[in-house]
Amino acid sequence: MLCLFATIPAFAESDWLLAQTDKDVYRTDQDMEISGFVLNRGLPEVGIKIYDPDNKIVGAYSVELELDDGFTKTVSLDSSSYDQPGLYLVEF
């Protein structure tokens, strides 16, 4: 089953964060790698939420920042939460 994940394009930028995914399109049972860099470090970690096409939270993660203020999180898409086709939103 095909699942699309936003960010579309697979890159986000704000005044405090740069982030990207390793692909633009994912299928159920794949892994999605989210990586980025925090520009204005205020906390030792970044929160990540993933919403399904119905705007329901299907994943919430707290990721510790590395010494260079970067982060990487691999999310397994093998859960039934990711079976619905459509656009998923990744929020930081």
Secondary structure, 3 states (H helix, E strand, C coil): CEEEEECCCCEEECCCEEEEECCCEEECCCEEEEEEEECCCCCCEEEEEEECCCCCEEEEEEEECCCCCEEEEEEECCCHHHCCCCEEEEEC
